[in-house]
Amino acid sequence: MKIWVGVTDKDWFQFLSGINPDEVNFWQPSGSRMFRALQPGEPFLFKLHSPDHFVVGGGHFVRYSALPTSLAWDAFGLKNGVASLEALNVRVRRYRKEDASIDPVIGCNVLAEPFFL
């Protein structure tokens, strides 16, 4: 069995820990790289960016898909870790500054049974 640790921002974590969803979309700002590190059911942990270098939760990896943000919003809604599609696009552009796409493609790592520490 493998374990993966993905790095995320505090806003994503705090938003999701406040709503305690049954699954989350641990999205990547770019959908150009397929996530192949885990098999379904294996543990996926998340830790915060600097300066808070510690694990704050995790879940069980379900699947990866590359989706435009509009479709990710339709599929996951608040489980994307933001309050709206507009907020998702703003967050994606924070990490993809050179990309002004109207509907950027992101990597969606679906995690079941998420927990928050």
C-alpha positions in Angstrom: 0.0 0.0 0.0 1.2 3.5 -0.8 0.4 6.8 0.9 0.5 10.2 -1.0 0.9 13.6 0.7 -0.5 16.5 -1.4 0.2 20.1 -0.5 -2.7 22.5 -0.2 -3.5 25.9 1.1 -5.0 26.8 4.4 -8.2 28.4 2.9 -9.1 25.1 1.1 -8.6 23.1 4.3 -10.5 25.5 6.6 -13.4 25.8 4.2 -13.8 22.0 3.9 -13.3 21.3 7.5 -16.1 23.7 8.3 -18.6 21.8 6.1 -17.4 18.2 6.8 -18.3 16.8 3.4 -18.5 13.1 2.5 -16.0 13.5 -0.3 -13.7 16.3 -1.5 -12.0 17.4 -4.8 -8.3 17.8 -4.0 -7.8 19.7 -7.2 -4.5 20.6 -8.9 -4.2 23.9 -10.8 -3.1 22.1 -14.0 -5.0 19.2 -15.5 -2.1 18.4 -17.9 -0.5 15.7 -15.6 -2.4 12.5 -14.9 -2.2 11.5 -11.2 -1.0 7.9 -11.1 0.6 7.7 -7.7 -2.2 5.8 -5.9 -4.7 3.1 -6.6 -8.4 3.5 -5.6 -8.8 3.1 -1.8 -5.2 4.1 -0.9 -4.7 6.9 1.6 -4.1 10.4 0.4 -3.1 12.9 3.0 -3.0 16.7 2.7 -0.6 19.1 4.4 -0.5 22.9 4.4 1.8 25.1 2.4 4.6 27.0 4.1 4.8 28.2 6.8 2.4 25.6 8.2 4.2 22.4 7.2 2.0 19.8 8.8 -0.5 17.2 7.8 -4.1 18.4 8.5 -6.2 15.6 7.1 -6.7 13.1 4.3 -9.1 10.6 2.7 -9.1 7.6 0.4 -8.2 8.1 -3.2 -11.1 7.3 -5.5 -10.2 8.6 -9.0 -8.5 11.3 -11.0 -10.1 13.3 -13.8 -9.0 16.4 -15.8 -12.0 18.7 -16.0 -12.7 22.4 -16.8 -13.5 24.3 -13.7 -17.2 24.7 -14.7 -17.6 21.0 -14.8 -15.6 20.5 -11.6 -18.0 23.0 -10.0 -21.1 21.2 -11.4 -19.8 17.8 -10.1 -18.4 18.9 -6.7 -19.8 22.3 -5.8 -18.6 23.3 -2.3 -16.5 20.1 -2.1 -14.0 22.0 -4.3 -13.1 23.9 -1.1 -14.6 27.3 -2.2 -18.0 29.0 -2.1 -18.5 29.5 -5.8 -17.3 28.8 -9.4 -15.9 32.4 -9.5 -14.0 31.7 -6.3 -12.6 28.5 -7.8 -11.4 30.3 -10.9 -9.8 33.0 -8.8 -8.0 30.3 -6.7 -6.8 28.4 -9.8 -5.5 31.7 -11.3 -3.5 32.3 -8.1 -1.4 29.3 -9.1 -1.6 29.8 -12.9 -0.9 33.5 -13.2 0.0 33.3 -16.9 -3.3 31.6 -17.8 -6.3 33.8 -18.5 -8.5 30.9 -19.7 -12.2 31.5 -19.1 -12.7 27.8 -18.1 -9.3 26.4 -17.2 -8.8 22.6 -17.0 -7.8 21.4 -13.5 -6.8 18.0 -12.2 -9.5 16.5 -9.9 -8.4 14.0 -7.3 -11.6 12.7 -5.7 -11.1 11.6 -2.0 -13.8 9.7 -0.1 -14.3 9.7 3.6 -12.2 12.8 4.2 -11.0 13.6 7.7 -9.8 16.9 9.1 -7.4 17.3 12.0 
